[in-house]
Amino acid sequence: MMLVSLFRLLSFLPLPVLHAAGAALGWLVYLLSPSYRRRLKDNLARAGLSHVLPAAVQEAGKNVLELPFIWCAPQERVLAAVTIEDDALVKEALAAGRGIVFLTPHLGCFEVTAQTMAARMPLTVLYRPPRKAILKPLVEGARARPNLHLAPANLSGVRMLLKALKGGGLIGLLPDQVPQNGEGVWAGFFGKPAYTMTLPGKLHGMTGAPILLTYAERLPRGRGFVMRFVRFEENLGETPEQQARAINRAMEKLVARCPAQYFWSYNRYKVPAGVTPPGEPMPGGDAS
């Protein structure tokens, strides 16, 4: 496939070159796409972060052009670009023997976090195939790394995640990925209701597995990434709504660590098919 060949070719380039080209690409897309520009500006303004717009434009482009390196370069080359900090939290959580639920938002180089953890021990991650069929061979092939297991975003995938946790293993979720109908609840995210997955709270409640936050901050001038772990300190509560709000609060605090590197152009506030928008009457006359 031409796209796969292109990504493999680009993967030979040094990361500083890819990031420099990505920064330029970010500005090009920003200037040429009114819808992209509007969403980026609106989301940053809502979060009170309009001042990071120029950096966010460049970081978004870097996010795209680093993918050939992350997905197609030899694993040892990718791992050499990552420095790990605060992994004492991982060792502490593993000692409990209940597995770990890693929550990684669209922050920094979120694609490299799974590879880095899987290089140390088996990791099962929730995976939703890309909507465009042309991307599927590339994405699935790129993520087929040793010890990295893909759990489809359906009931069988949830069973895989549960089995991994019950065996004391590691699982990874993108908590700010918009779930499908029936898999989430509305909860505030930077001041606006966002349909938020309930799976992290459910898995924690069923297994007692500790929750850890992780992200890989992109270093300037293509010097690589720093992968950090952060303790989940919010009170989860009992109901799915309480848990979703707690997770979103934790994500907001994580984003505040390097706000320009959040994927602000992601349509976090979309209404999935079949889901009643927040504030509209529910079927049967109940309020949302």
C-alpha positions as a Markdown table, in Angstrom:
| # | Residue | x | y | z |
|---|---|---|---|---|
| 1 | Met | 0.0 | 0.0 | 0.0 |
| 2 | Met | 1.3 | 3.4 | -0.9 |
| 3 | Leu | 0.5 | 5.0 | 2.5 |
| 4 | Val | 2.4 | 2.2 | 4.3 |
| 5 | Ser | 5.4 | 2.7 | 2.0 |
| 6 | Leu | 5.3 | 6.4 | 2.6 |
| 7 | Phe | 5.3 | 6.0 | 6.4 |
| 8 | Arg | 8.1 | 3.5 | 6.2 |
| 9 | Leu | 10.1 | 5.9 | 4.1 |
| 10 | Leu | 9.5 | 8.8 | 6.5 |
| 11 | Ser | 10.5 | 6.6 | 9.5 |
| 12 | Phe | 14.1 | 6.7 | 8.3 |
| 13 | Leu | 14.2 | 10.5 | 8.9 |
| 14 | Pro | 15.6 | 11.8 | 12.2 |
| 15 | Leu | 13.0 | 12.8 | 14.8 |
| 16 | Pro | 14.2 | 16.4 | 14.8 |
| 17 | Val | 13.5 | 16.6 | 11.1 |
| 18 | Leu | 10.1 | 15.1 | 11.4 |
| 19 | His | 9.2 | 17.5 | 14.2 |
| 20 | Ala | 10.4 | 20.5 | 12.3 |
| 21 | Ala | 8.4 | 19.5 | 9.3 |
| 22 | Gly | 5.5 | 18.8 | 11.5 |
| 23 | Ala | 5.5 | 22.3 | 13.0 |
| 24 | Ala | 5.3 | 23.7 | 9.5 |
| 25 | Leu | 2.5 | 21.3 | 8.6 |
| 26 | Gly | 0.6 | 22.4 | 11.7 |
| 27 | Trp | 0.6 | 26.0 | 10.5 |
| 28 | Leu | -0.3 | 25.0 | 7.0 |
| 29 | Val | -3.4 | 23.0 | 8.1 |
| 30 | Tyr | -4.4 | 25.8 | 10.5 |
| 31 | Leu | -4.2 | 28.4 | 7.8 |
| 32 | Leu | -6.0 | 26.3 | 5.1 |
| 33 | Ser | -8.8 | 24.7 | 7.1 |
| 34 | Pro | -11.4 | 27.1 | 8.6 |
| 35 | Ser | -13.2 | 24.3 | 10.5 |
| 36 | Tyr | -10.0 | 23.0 | 12.0 |
| 37 | Arg | -8.9 | 26.5 | 13.0 |
| 38 | Arg | -12.3 | 27.3 | 14.5 |
| 39 | Arg | -12.3 | 24.1 | 16.7 |
| 40 | Leu | -8.8 | 24.6 | 17.8 |
| 41 | Lys | -9.4 | 28.2 | 18.9 |
| 42 | Asp | -12.8 | 27.4 | 20.5 |
| 43 | Asn | -11.4 | 24.5 | 22.6 |
| 44 | Leu | -8.4 | 26.5 | 23.7 |
| 45 | Ala | -10.6 | 29.5 | 24.6 |
| 46 | Arg | -13.0 | 27.3 | 26.6 |
| 47 | Ala | -10.1 | 26.0 | 28.6 |
| 48 | Gly | -8.7 | 29.5 | 29.2 |
| 49 | Leu | -5.6 | 28.6 | 27.2 |
| 50 | Ser | -5.8 | 30.9 | 24.2 |
| 51 | His | -2.3 | 32.1 | 24.9 |
| 52 | Val | -0.8 | 28.7 | 23.9 |
| 53 | Leu | -2.4 | 28.7 | 20.4 |
| 54 | Pro | 0.8 | 29.2 | 18.4 |
| 55 | Ala | 2.6 | 26.4 | 20.3 |
| 56 | Ala | -0.5 | 24.2 | 20.0 |
| 57 | Val | -0.7 | 24.6 | 16.3 |
| 58 | Gln | 2.9 | 23.4 | 15.9 |
| 59 | Glu | 2.5 | 20.6 | 18.4 |
| 60 | Ala | -0.5 | 19.2 | 16.5 |
| 61 | Gly | 1.6 | 19.0 | 13.4 |
| 62 | Lys | 4.4 | 17.3 | 15.2 |
| 63 | Asn | 1.9 | 14.8 | 16.5 |
| 64 | Val | 1.1 | 13.8 | 12.9 |
| 65 | Leu | 4.5 | 13.6 | 11.5 |
| 66 | Glu | 6.1 | 11.7 | 14.4 |
| 67 | Leu | 3.7 | 8.8 | 13.6 |
| 68 | Pro | 5.9 | 7.3 | 10.9 |
| 69 | Phe | 8.7 | 7.2 | 13.4 |
| 70 | Ile | 6.6 | 5.8 | 16.2 |
| 71 | Trp | 4.8 | 3.2 | 14.1 |
| 72 | Cys | 7.4 | 2.1 | 11.6 |
| 73 | Ala | 10.9 | 2.7 | 12.9 |
| 74 | Pro | 12.6 | -0.2 | 14.6 |
| 75 | Gln | 11.5 | -0.6 | 18.2 |
| 76 | Glu | 14.9 | -0.1 | 19.7 |
| 77 | Arg | 15.2 | 3.2 | 17.9 |
| 78 | Val | 11.8 | 4.3 | 19.2 |
| 79 | Leu | 12.5 | 3.3 | 22.8 |
| 80 | Ala | 15.9 | 5.1 | 22.7 |
| 81 | Ala | 13.9 | 8.3 | 22.2 |
| 82 | Val | 12.0 | 7.9 | 25.4 |
| 83 | Thr | 13.1 | 8.7 | 29.0 |
| 84 | Ile | 11.0 | 7.3 | 31.8 |
| 85 | Glu | 10.3 | 9.2 | 35.0 |
| 86 | Asp | 8.4 | 8.4 | 38.2 |
| 87 | Asp | 8.2 | 4.7 | 37.5 |
| 88 | Ala | 8.3 | 4.0 | 41.2 |
| 89 | Leu | 4.6 | 4.5 | 41.1 |
| 90 | Val | 4.3 | 1.6 | 38.6 |
| 91 | Lys | 6.3 | -0.7 | 40.8 |
| 92 | Glu | 4.2 | 0.3 | 43.9 |
| 93 | Ala | 1.0 | -0.4 | 42.0 |
| 94 | Leu | 2.2 | -3.7 | 40.6 |
| 95 | Ala | 3.1 | -4.9 | 44.1 |
| 96 | Ala | -0.6 | -5.0 | 45.0 |
| 97 | Gly | -1.0 | -7.8 | 42.5 |
| 98 | Arg | -4.3 | -6.4 | 41.0 |
| 99 | Gly | -2.9 | -5.1 | 37.7 |
| 100 | Ile | -3.0 | -1.5 | 36.7 |
| 101 | Val | -5.4 | 0.7 | 34.7 |
| 102 | Phe | -3.3 | 3.2 | 32.8 |
| 103 | Leu | -5.2 | 6.3 | 31.6 |
| 104 | Thr | -3.5 | 8.2 | 28.8 |
| 105 | Pro | -5.3 | 11.2 | 27.2 |
| 106 | His | -4.6 | 12.7 | 23.8 |
| 107 | Leu | -1.6 | 14.5 | 25.4 |
| 108 | Gly | 1.9 | 14.6 | 24.0 |
| 109 | Cys | 3.0 | 11.5 | 22.1 |
| 110 | Phe | 0.2 | 9.2 | 23.4 |
| 111 | Glu | 1.2 | 6.6 | 20.8 |
| 112 | Val | 4.6 | 6.0 | 22.3 |
| 113 | Thr | 3.4 | 5.3 | 25.8 |
| 114 | Ala | 1.9 | 1.9 | 25.0 |
| 115 | Gln | 5.0 | 0.8 | 23.1 |
| 116 | Thr | 7.2 | 1.9 | 26.0 |
| 117 | Met | 5.2 | 0.0 | 28.6 |
| 118 | Ala | 4.8 | -3.1 | 26.4 |
| 119 | Ala | 8.6 | -3.2 | 26.1 |
| 120 | Arg | 8.8 | -3.9 | 29.8 |
| 121 | Met | 5.8 | -6.2 | 30.4 |
| 122 | Pro | 2.6 | -7.3 | 28.5 |
| 123 | Leu | 0.0 | -4.6 | 28.0 |
| 124 | Thr | -3.5 | -4.8 | 26.7 |
| 125 | Val | -5.0 | -1.6 | 25.2 |
| 126 | Leu | -8.5 | -0.8 | 24.1 |
| 127 | Tyr | -8.5 | -0.3 | 20.3 |
| 128 | Arg | -11.1 | 1.2 | 18.0 |
| 129 | Pro | -10.3 | 0.6 | 14.3 |
| 130 | Pro | -9.9 | 3.8 | 12.3 |
| 131 | Arg | -13.0 | 4.9 | 10.3 |
| 132 | Lys | -11.1 | 5.1 | 7.1 |
| 133 | Ala | -10.4 | 1.6 | 5.8 |
| 134 | Ile | -7.2 | 2.8 | 4.1 |
| 135 | Leu | -5.7 | 3.5 | 7.5 |
| 136 | Lys | -6.5 | 0.1 | 9.1 |
| 137 | Pro | -3.6 | -2.0 | 7.7 |
| 138 | Leu | -1.2 | 0.8 | 8.6 |
| 139 | Val | -2.5 | 1.4 | 12.2 |
| 140 | Glu | -2.9 | -2.3 | 13.1 |
| 141 | Gly | 0.4 | -3.3 | 11.6 |
| 142 | Ala | 2.2 | -0.4 | 13.3 |
| 143 | Arg | 0.7 | -1.3 | 16.7 |
| 144 | Ala | 1.6 | -5.0 | 16.4 |
| 145 | Arg | 4.5 | -4.8 | 18.7 |
| 146 | Pro | 5.7 | -7.6 | 21.0 |
| 147 | Asn | 3.7 | -7.8 | 24.3 |
| 148 | Leu | 1.2 | -5.2 | 23.0 |
| 149 | His | -2.3 | -6.8 | 22.7 |
| 150 | Leu | -5.2 | -5.0 | 21.1 |
| 151 | Ala | -8.6 | -5.3 | 22.7 |
| 152 | Pro | -11.4 | -4.4 | 20.3 |
| 153 | Ala | -13.9 | -1.8 | 21.5 |
| 154 | Asn | -16.7 | -4.2 | 22.1 |
| 155 | Leu | -17.8 | -6.8 | 24.7 |
| 156 | Ser | -15.0 | -9.3 | 23.8 |
| 157 | Gly | -12.5 | -6.6 | 24.2 |
| 158 | Val | -13.8 | -5.6 | 27.6 |
| 159 | Arg | -13.4 | -9.3 | 28.6 |
| 160 | Met | -9.8 | -9.2 | 27.4 |
| 161 | Leu | -9.2 | -6.2 | 29.6 |
| 162 | Leu | -10.9 | -7.8 | 32.6 |
| 163 | Lys | -8.9 | -11.0 | 32.1 |
| 164 | Ala | -5.6 | -9.1 | 32.0 |
| 165 | Leu | -6.4 | -7.2 | 35.2 |
| 166 | Lys | -7.5 | -10.3 | 37.1 |
| 167 | Gly | -4.2 | -11.9 | 36.1 |
| 168 | Gly | -2.3 | -8.9 | 37.6 |
| 169 | Gly | -1.6 | -7.4 | 34.1 |
| 170 | Leu | -1.6 | -4.0 | 32.7 |
| 171 | Ile | -4.3 | -2.3 | 30.5 |
| 172 | Gly | -4.4 | 1.0 | 28.8 |
| 173 | Leu | -7.3 | 3.3 | 27.9 |
| 174 | Leu | -7.7 | 6.7 | 26.2 |
| 175 | Pro | -10.2 | 8.2 | 28.7 |
| 176 | Asp | -10.9 | 11.2 | 26.6 |
| 177 | Gln | -11.9 | 9.2 | 23.5 |
| 178 | Val | -15.5 | 9.7 | 22.8 |
| 179 | Pro | -17.3 | 6.3 | 23.4 |
| 180 | Gln | -20.2 | 4.9 | 21.5 |
| 181 | Asn | -23.9 | 5.0 | 22.6 |
| 182 | Gly | -24.4 | 3.2 | 25.9 |
| 183 | Glu | -20.7 | 3.3 | 26.8 |
| 184 | Gly | -20.6 | 6.7 | 28.4 |
| 185 | Val | -22.3 | 9.5 | 30.3 |
| 186 | Trp | -22.2 | 13.3 | 30.0 |
| 187 | Ala | -19.6 | 14.9 | 32.3 |
| 188 | Gly | -18.0 | 18.3 | 32.2 |
| 189 | Phe | -14.6 | 18.7 | 30.5 |
| 190 | Phe | -13.1 | 22.2 | 30.5 |
| 191 | Gly | -16.5 | 23.7 | 31.2 |
| 192 | Lys | -18.6 | 21.9 | 28.6 |
| 193 | Pro | -20.4 | 18.5 | 28.8 |
| 194 | Ala | -18.5 | 15.8 | 27.0 |
| 195 | Tyr | -19.7 | 12.2 | 26.5 |
| 196 | Thr | -17.2 | 10.3 | 28.7 |
| 197 | Met | -16.5 | 6.6 | 28.8 |
| 198 | Thr | -17.5 | 4.8 | 32.0 |
| 199 | Leu | -15.2 | 1.8 | 31.5 |
| 200 | Pro | -12.3 | 2.9 | 33.7 |
| 201 | Gly | -14.5 | 3.2 | 36.7 |
| 202 | Lys | -16.2 | -0.1 | 36.0 |
| 203 | Leu | -13.0 | -2.0 | 35.6 |
| 204 | His | -11.6 | -0.5 | 38.8 |
| 205 | Gly | -14.7 | -1.4 | 40.7 |
| 206 | Met | -14.7 | -5.0 | 39.4 |
| 207 | Thr | -11.0 | -5.7 | 40.1 |
| 208 | Gly | -9.7 | -3.1 | 42.6 |
| 209 | Ala | -6.9 | -2.4 | 40.1 |
| 210 | Pro | -5.3 | 0.9 | 40.9 |
| 211 | Ile | -5.5 | 3.7 | 38.3 |
| 212 | Leu | -2.4 | 5.5 | 37.1 |
| 213 | Leu | -2.2 | 8.4 | 34.7 |
| 214 | Thr | 0.6 | 8.5 | 32.1 |
| 215 | Tyr | 1.7 | 10.7 | 29.3 |
| 216 | Ala | 4.8 | 11.3 | 27.1 |
| 217 | Glu | 5.8 | 14.9 | 26.9 |
| 218 | Arg | 7.3 | 15.9 | 23.6 |
| 219 | Leu | 10.8 | 17.6 | 24.1 |
| 220 | Pro | 11.8 | 20.7 | 22.1 |
| 221 | Arg | 13.8 | 20.3 | 18.9 |
| 222 | Gly | 13.1 | 16.7 | 18.4 |
| 223 | Arg | 15.1 | 15.5 | 21.4 |
| 224 | Gly | 12.6 | 12.8 | 22.2 |
| 225 | Phe | 10.0 | 12.2 | 24.8 |
| 226 | Val | 9.7 | 12.1 | 28.6 |
| 227 | Met | 7.2 | 9.5 | 29.8 |
| 228 | Arg | 5.7 | 10.4 | 33.2 |
| 229 | Phe | 3.4 | 8.6 | 35.6 |
| 230 | Val | 1.0 | 10.5 | 37.9 |
| 231 | Arg | -1.0 | 9.1 | 40.8 |
| 232 | Phe | -4.8 | 9.2 | 40.4 |
| 233 | Glu | -5.9 | 11.3 | 43.4 |
| 234 | Glu | -9.6 | 12.1 | 42.6 |
| 235 | Asn | -12.4 | 10.6 | 44.6 |
| 236 | Leu | -14.1 | 8.3 | 42.0 |
| 237 | Gly | -17.4 | 8.1 | 43.8 |
| 238 | Glu | -20.0 | 5.4 | 43.3 |
| 239 | Thr | -22.1 | 6.3 | 40.2 |
| 240 | Pro | -20.9 | 6.3 | 36.6 |
| 241 | Glu | -21.6 | 10.1 | 36.5 |
| 242 | Gln | -19.4 | 10.7 | 39.5 |
| 243 | Gln | -16.6 | 8.5 | 38.1 |
| 244 | Ala | -16.7 | 10.2 | 34.8 |
| 245 | Arg | -16.5 | 13.7 | 36.4 |
| 246 | Ala | -13.6 | 12.5 | 38.6 |
| 247 | Ile | -11.7 | 11.2 | 35.6 |
| 248 | Asn | -12.3 | 14.3 | 33.6 |
| 249 | Arg | -11.0 | 16.4 | 36.5 |
| 250 | Ala | -7.8 | 14.3 | 36.5 |
| 251 | Met | -7.4 | 14.8 | 32.8 |
| 252 | Glu | -7.8 | 18.5 | 33.1 |
| 253 | Lys | -5.0 | 18.6 | 35.7 |
| 254 | Leu | -2.8 | 16.4 | 33.5 |
| 255 | Val | -3.3 | 18.6 | 30.5 |
| 256 | Ala | -2.3 | 21.6 | 32.6 |
| 257 | Arg | 1.2 | 20.1 | 32.8 |
| 258 | Cys | 1.9 | 20.8 | 29.1 |
| 259 | Pro | -1.2 | 22.4 | 27.7 |
| 260 | Ala | 0.1 | 23.1 | 24.2 |
| 261 | Gln | 0.6 | 19.4 | 23.6 |
| 262 | Tyr | -3.0 | 18.4 | 24.1 |
| 263 | Phe | -4.8 | 17.4 | 20.8 |
| 264 | Trp | -7.1 | 20.4 | 20.9 |
| 265 | Ser | -8.5 | 19.8 | 17.4 |
| 266 | Tyr | -10.0 | 16.5 | 18.6 |
| 267 | Asn | -13.8 | 16.7 | 18.5 |
| 268 | Arg | -14.1 | 15.9 | 22.2 |
| 269 | Tyr | -17.7 | 17.3 | 22.4 |
| 270 | Lys | -19.3 | 15.5 | 19.6 |
| 271 | Val | -22.6 | 13.7 | 20.2 |
| 272 | Pro | -22.3 | 10.0 | 19.2 |
| 273 | Ala | -25.0 | 8.4 | 17.1 |
| 274 | Gly | -28.1 | 7.5 | 19.2 |
| 275 | Val | -27.0 | 9.6 | 22.2 |
| 276 | Thr | -29.3 | 12.3 | 23.5 |
| 277 | Pro | -27.4 | 15.6 | 23.7 |
| 278 | Pro | -26.9 | 17.0 | 27.2 |
| 279 | Gly | -29.8 | 19.1 | 28.4 |
| 280 | Glu | -32.3 | 17.6 | 26.0 |
| 281 | Pro | -35.2 | 15.5 | 27.1 |
| 282 | Met | -34.5 | 11.8 | 27.3 |
| 283 | Pro | -36.8 | 9.3 | 25.7 |
| 284 | Gly | -39.7 | 8.8 | 28.1 |
| 285 | Gly | -39.7 | 12.4 | 29.3 |
| 286 | Asp | -36.7 | 12.2 | 31.8 |
| 287 | Ala | -34.2 | 15.0 | 31.8 |
| 288 | Ser | -30.6 | 14.3 | 30.8 |
